[in-house]
Amino acid sequence: IGGLVGARLARAGQAVTLVARRDHLAAMRRQGGIVVAALDGSEELVPVRAVGSLAEVGAVDVVIVALKAHQILPILDELPALFHGSTVVLSMQNGLPWWYFLRHGGPFEGRALESVDPGGRILRAVAAERIVGCIPYPAAHLRAPGEVQHTEGTLLPLGELDGARSPRVERLSEALAAAGFKAPVLDDIRANMWVKLLGNLCFNPIGAMTHSTLDVMATFPPSVAVVRSAMEEAAAVAGALGLTLDVTVERRIRGAAKVGAHKPSTLQDVEAGKPTEVDALIVAVVELAELTGTPAPTIRTLCACMQLLNKTVEERGVRIQA
């Protein structure tokens, strides 16, 4: 997703630097940018600066952190090199982010989510006032080094952590819109986050474990029963945190079925032999269920199975393909 967003912003006239590694970096340097295969089937080489480390970038106005949750800690010590006094960090992660309780209010204000930020290291490295949250709905993947395939969606809703409609969040929204994204400013980013998470926390683990696509999981009666149970439990956890979701479980399931034969990102990771986003997508939900005293037996079962699958992929270095 980072390559797609960066390329579109560069094409819209923003000064963008992409940080990449190994073959991906070499390909972009060789061809002078990144190739974007768009939803309409067209392809374009977008000129953009590419470097191999954060130290080569220097201080910038906006840092877009589009890494998966488990990839942030390894680059944490380098991150402050990108900051000047008013640098904004636009956090673009699936699931529950490390900043969930920052500028949240209530009894859990400032609390670290141990499942995604053990010991609160990210909280200490990135000041709360720098952060703007963003929920990444588009799907994209690297089809080859230096080439990103956009496969679905353009929605990137964003918002200040306290719901304020600040000049900076308006500017970010305008920049993303100019780059071809739908980027509405939200007054409660966490509520919208939970709407997406209702699907992620069940379709991602079930898809990874059964090698099924969304259309099947959302229509096959036995899997629908599991999905419904997990979503109802998640909605109860969100409710215990003071949120009211503006979508019903049944509507969320119907919406997933309409997406079609889409492979969840965790299934793609398992097939590629990569670690999954299990911590942010489901372990964090179990953590919040425990924190609020909310029963979540279905989510706990899915979580345990997904953690075991992730352990197998990581420790044995296997690719599990249908």
N, C-alpha and C positions, 0 to 999 in steps of 0.2 A: 504494500500500500504506500510505503514511503516513496518508492520510485515513481509511482503513478502521480501522487500529489506533487512531488517535486518537479516532475516533468511538465505537468500542466501549469504550475505556477511560473516556471521558467518561460514557457511558451506565451504566457500572458504578460511577460515583461518584467517579472520579479528577478532579482539577483539571487540565484539559488546555488548552493553547493551541496552535492550529494556525497555522503560518506559511505563507502563500500569496501569490499574486501576481495582478495584473490582474483578469480577468473572474471567476476562481475566488474570489478574495478578495472582490470586490464582491458576488457572489451570496451568499456565506456571511454577510456583514454585513447584506445586505438581508433575508434570510430568518431570521437569528438562529441559524444553525448549518449543519450539513451533512446532506444527504439521503443515506441509505444504503439501497440496494436489495439486499436480502439474498438468500442462496442459495435460500431457500424461496419467493421471489417477493414477499415483503412489502416495504414501504417505510416509512421512518421519518425524520422530521426530528429530528436529535439536536442539542440546544442545545450550543454550544461556542464559546469565545472564538476569534476569528480576527484575526490581525494581518499587516501587510505586511512587517515586518522583524524580525530577531533583536533589535535594540536595543529594541524595544517589549516584549519578553517579560520581561527581567530574569533574575536568577539562579534556577535551578530545581533540583529534586532529581534528575530524570532527563531527559536529552536523547535523544530517539529520532531517530537520523539514518537516515531512510528514503529519502534521495536516491539516485539512480543514481550510480555511482562517479565519472563525469565531471562531475557537478554539485556535488561537494563543494568543490573548489578555489575556485570563485568566491565562496563564502560563508565561507571559512576565516578571514579577518581578523575577522569579526563573531562567530565561534563562542565565543571566550572570555568574551564578555559574558553567556553563559548559565551560567557555572560559579561555584559557590561551593566551599568546601574539600572537600566530599565528593560533588559532583555526579558521577553515573554517566552515561556515554555508551553507549547501547545501539545498537550498529552493526548495521543491517539492510540489507545490500547483497547483490545477486546476485554470483556468481563469487568471485574471490579478493580479499579486502579489503586495504586499506593496512596493517593491523596484523598481517598473517599471521605475521611472524617475531618479533613482540613476545611476551615471556614464553614463548618457544618452546623455548629451550635449544639446545644443539648449535652447530655451526660457523657457522650463519647467524643466530644470535640478534641481534635488533635491526636487521637489514638492511631497507632500504626496498625495496618492489616498484616499480621505476621505471615500469612500464607503467601503474600506477594512482596512483602518488604520485611524480611526477618530482621528483628532488632531495630527497625525504623531507620535504616541507613539512608534510604532515598529521601525520607522526610527531612533528615538533617542536611542533606546535600542540596536540595532544591527548596528554596524558601516559598512558603505558601503564596505570597503576593505575586510571584512570577507566573503561577500556573493558571492556564485556561484549559478547561476540559473539552474534548471533542470525541464524538462517538462515531467510529468508522463503519459505515454500512457498506461501502463498495467492496467488491471482491476483485483481487488481482493476484497474479503470480508471475514469477520469473520463468518464462518459457525457454530461455537460453541466456547465457551470460550477456549482459548489456541490453536485454530485451524484456519488457514487461507486457503482459497480456491482461488487459482490462476485461473482466468477464461479467461483471454485474454491478449496477447501482452507481449513483452519484451523490447520495445523501451524506453530508458531514455536519450534523447539527453540533453546535458548540455553545459554551456558556461559561461565565464566571462561576467560581465555586460557591459564592454566596448569592448568586442569582442577579447581581447588579448588571445593569445595561451600560457598561462602560464604553468610553470612546475607543479603547483598544480592541474590545471584542467586536465592536461594529466594524472597525477597520479590517480585522481578520476575516470577518464574514464577507465583506465586500471583496477582499482579495481572492478568497476561495470561489466566490460567485463569478468573478471575472475569469477565473481559470476553468469554469464550466461545471462547478459543483453546486448542489443545493445546500446552502449553509445557513439555515435559520438560527437566530440567537435564542437560546432557551432561558427561561427564568427559573427552571428547576432541572438541571442536567441529570441529577441522580434518578429522578422518576423516569425519564426517557431511557436512561441506561438500563434500568430494571426491565423495561419493556423488551429491549433487545435481549437482555440476559435470560429472560424466560425461555427463549428459544435456544440460546447458546448452551445453557447448563444441561439440557436434555438431548437436543439433536446432535451436539458435538460428541459427547461420549457414546451415545447409542450408535451414531454413524461410524465412529472409529472402531467400535467393537464388532459391528455386524457388517461393515462395508456397504451400508445402505445410503441412498440419497434421500433428500428431504421429501420428495413426493411420495416415496414408499413409507418412510417413517411416520408421516403425518396422515396416512390413510389406511395402513395395515392395522386392523383392530387391536391385536395384542400390544403393539408398540404404542398406539395412540393412548391406551389405558395407562401405560407407564409415563408417557409424556404428560398426560393430563395430571396425574398424581404429583409429578415433580414440579410442574408449573404452579399448581395450587399451593404446594408447600413453599415455593419461592415467593409467591405473592403474599403469603402469611408472614414471611421473614421481612419483606419490604414494609408491610403494614406495621409490624412491630417496631420498625425504625421511623414510623410516622409518615410513610408514603402511601398515597392512593394511586394506583395505576389506572390509566385511562383506556385500557383495553382488557377485554375478557379473555380467559384462557381459551375458550372455544374459538374466538376470533383469531387469536394468535396461532392456533393450530391450523385453521383454514388458510391463513395467510402464508404459512410455511408450505402448505401443499401446493399453493399457486406458484411458488418459486420454480417448481419443476425438479428435474434430475440434477440438483446441485449437490456436490460433495462438500460437506463441512470441512473447515480448515484443519481440524484435528485428524480427519480421515486422510486428507492430503499429506499431512505430516507423517502419519503412521506408514503410509505407502512409500514415502520418501526416506523413512528411517530417521526422522528428525524428532527431537523432544516436542511435546505438545504444550498447549497453554492450559494445562489442567489446573494449575494453581489459581489463576485469575478467573477461569470460567466456572469452576465448581468447588474447589477446596475453600476458596474465600467465602462462598455461600454457606458452606458448613460452618466455617468460623463465625459468621454472623448469626447463624441459627443458634449456635452455642452461646454466643454473647447475649442474645435476646431471650434465650430459653424457649425457642420455638421448635416443636417437633418437626423433623424432616427425614423420616426413615427412607423414603424413596431416593432422595438426593444423596443421602449418606451411602446407600448401596451403589448407586451409579458412580459416586466419587471413589469408593474403594476399588471398584473394578477398573476404573479409568486410571487410577494411580498405579495399579499393578501392571496394566498395559504399558503405561509410560515408563515404568521401571524396566520392563522387558526390552523395550525399544532402546532405552539409554544404555543399559548395562550390557546387552548382547549385540548392540549395533545392527539390529535386523530391520529389514524392510518387510512389512506384512501386507501383501497384496492379494486381492481376490483372484 
